[in-house]
C-alpha cells in the first residue's frame, strides 16, 4: 500500500517551500512504518500505550485538518473534533487505506492553505483549551507549520517503535 503525501507545489519558493518540504519529509518517514501492513496489524496494540499505527495516521490527519482550519479561519474558535479522543484510535470500521486517503487529503489541504497565505508572519489566535494559559495565545503561520512538523516527527518515532514491536521492521531498514 503506498500513498504520496509529497504534494508540495513546485510554484512555491523560499521559506514556505522549505517548511512544506520538511513536513512532507516527515510524512514520508511516517508512511514507511505502514508499508506492507494490513488492517489487522494497523489496529494492533504492540506497546503499553493505546497507540496503534492506524490510530497515529488518524490522529495526524485530524491534526493537520484542525491546524489548517485554525490557520485559515483565524477566529480563535475551537475546530470541531479538536479534543475528540477518538481521533487516536483506529476502529473496526476504519481501514488503513481509508485512513491514508484521509491523511493525503489533509496534507493537500495544508499545502493549499499555506500556498494561499499572504505572509508566514501573520498570526492567528489559538482556541482556548484545557491546557491553554489563561490569556489567549497567538501563533504565526510559521509557528503552526513548525508545530505540524514537530508533531509529525514525534508520532513518526512512535510509529517506528510500534512497527518494530509488531514485526521487527523499522523505518531505517525499510528506506
Secondary structure, DSSP 4 states (H G I P E B T S, - for coil): ---------TT--HHHHHHHHHHHHHHHHHHHTTTT--HHHHH---SSSS--HHHHHHHHHHHHHHHHHHHHH-S-PPPTTTT-GGGG---TT--HHHHHHHHHHHHHHHHHHHHT-S-TT-EEEPPP-TTS-SSPPEEEHHHHHHHHHHHHHHHHHHHHHHHHHHHS--HHHH-
